[in-house]
Amino acid sequence: MDVGQFYELKGIIVKRTILASLLLVSTPIYAGVAYDACKNMPPPMMNSVACMGDTLKSVDKTLESTQSRLLTLSKNSYPVSDKEYVRIHNTFLDYRDRQCSSFGQSIGQGGTGAGSMMLEDDCKIELTRQRIDYLRQMISEYYE
């Protein structure tokens, strides 16, 4: 291995370490507001699961409208194609879903029941709300 290859490898390791630390920081480590609100639904447990699903659908709609607003506002200064917009949106959803799937399985002790599903949905809700807040902050700072 020559010096150039060493520094290239070192750079890759540093980038991966930074990415891993960002992923760990962004992972919720406790049940959030949606979980607390939905866990007390009357029996059966599927009422709580449905509550989480409805909450997730609601924040997903808010995310889509917030991203669409940012895209519209940024068209003049930073044109993004519809294809690129879809790629950005899907990249976030893929990250969120993978992160929360592993979170639900690890915190839910590997279960596939309603509790694990609720933890996974709660994670998705929290990460989506964080994304919405970030996009709104961008809109506020750059376009209002």
C-alpha positions in Angstrom: 0.0 0.0 0.0 1.5 3.3 -1.0 1.0 6.6 0.8 -1.8 7.8 -1.5 -3.8 4.6 -0.9 -3.2 4.9 2.9 -4.7 8.5 3.0 -7.6 7.5 0.7 -8.4 4.6 3.1 -8.0 6.9 6.1 -10.4 9.4 4.6 -13.0 6.6 4.0 -12.7 5.5 7.6 -13.1 9.0 8.9 -16.2 9.6 6.7 -17.8 6.4 7.8 -17.0 7.2 11.5 -18.6 10.6 11.2 -21.7 9.1 9.4 -22.1 6.4 12.0 -21.9 9.0 14.9 -24.5 11.1 13.2 -26.8 8.1 12.8 -26.4 7.2 16.4 -27.2 10.8 17.6 -30.3 11.0 15.5 -31.8 7.7 16.8 -34.5 8.2 19.4 -33.5 6.3 22.6 -36.9 6.5 24.2 -40.6 6.3 23.3 -41.9 9.7 22.1 -45.1 11.7 22.3 -47.0 9.6 19.7 -46.2 6.4 21.6 -47.3 7.9 24.9 -50.6 9.1 23.3 -51.4 5.8 21.5 -50.3 3.3 24.1 -53.3 4.1 26.3 -55.9 3.4 23.7 -58.7 1.0 24.8 -58.2 -2.7 24.0 -57.5 -4.5 21.8 -53.9 -3.6 21.3 -54.5 -3.1 17.5 -56.3 0.2 18.4 -52.9 1.5 19.6 -51.2 0.2 16.5 -53.8 1.8 14.3 -53.3 5.1 16.2 -49.6 5.0 15.5 -50.2 4.2 11.9 -52.6 7.2 11.6 -50.1 9.5 13.3 -47.3 8.3 10.9 -49.5 8.9 7.9 -50.3 12.4 9.1 -46.6 13.4 9.6 -45.7 11.8 6.3 -48.3 14.1 4.6 -46.8 17.1 6.5 -43.3 16.1 5.3 -44.4 15.9 1.7 -46.1 19.3 1.8 -43.1 20.9 3.6 -40.7 19.4 1.0 -42.9 20.5 -1.8 -43.0 24.0 -0.4 -39.2 24.1 -0.1 -38.9 22.8 -3.6 -41.2 25.5 -5.0 -39.4 28.3 -3.1 -36.0 27.1 -4.1 -36.8 26.7 -7.9 -35.3 30.1 -8.8 -32.2 30.0 -6.7 -31.4 26.2 -6.8 -33.3 24.4 -9.4 -34.0 20.7 -8.5 -35.5 18.4 -11.1 -38.5 16.4 -10.1 -36.4 13.2 -10.4 -33.8 14.6 -8.0 -36.6 15.7 -5.6 -38.0 12.1 -5.6 -34.5 10.8 -5.0 -33.9 13.1 -2.1 -37.3 12.2 -0.6 -36.8 8.4 -1.1 -33.3 8.6 0.4 -34.6 10.1 3.6 -37.5 7.5 3.8 -35.1 4.6 3.2 -32.8 5.9 5.9 -35.7 6.4 8.3 -37.3 3.0 7.7 -34.0 1.1 8.0 -33.0 3.0 11.2 -36.3 2.5 12.8 -36.7 -1.1 11.8 -33.5 -1.9 13.6 -34.5 0.3 16.5 -37.9 -1.4 16.9 -36.3 -4.8 16.7 -33.5 -4.1 19.2 -35.6 -2.2 21.8 -38.6 -4.5 21.2 -36.2 -7.4 21.9 -36.5 -8.8 18.4 -40.3 -9.2 18.6 -42.6 -8.9 15.7 -45.7 -8.1 17.8 -47.7 -4.9 18.4 -45.2 -3.4 20.8 -42.3 -3.6 18.4 -44.5 -2.2 15.6 -45.4 0.7 17.8 -41.8 1.4 18.7 -40.8 1.3 15.1 -43.6 3.7 14.0 -42.8 6.0 16.9 -39.2 6.1 15.7 -40.4 7.0 12.2 -42.7 9.7 13.5 -39.9 11.3 15.6 -37.4 11.2 12.8 -39.9 12.6 10.3 -40.8 15.4 12.7 -37.1 16.2 13.0 -36.9 16.3 9.2 -39.9 18.6 9.0 -38.4 20.9 11.6 -35.2 21.0 9.7 -36.9 21.8 6.4 -39.0 24.5 8.0 -35.9 26.0 9.4 -34.4 26.1 5.9 -37.5 27.8 4.6 -37.5 30.3 7.3 -33.7 31.1 7.0 -33.5 31.3 3.3 -36.9 32.1 1.8 -38.9 34.1 4.2 
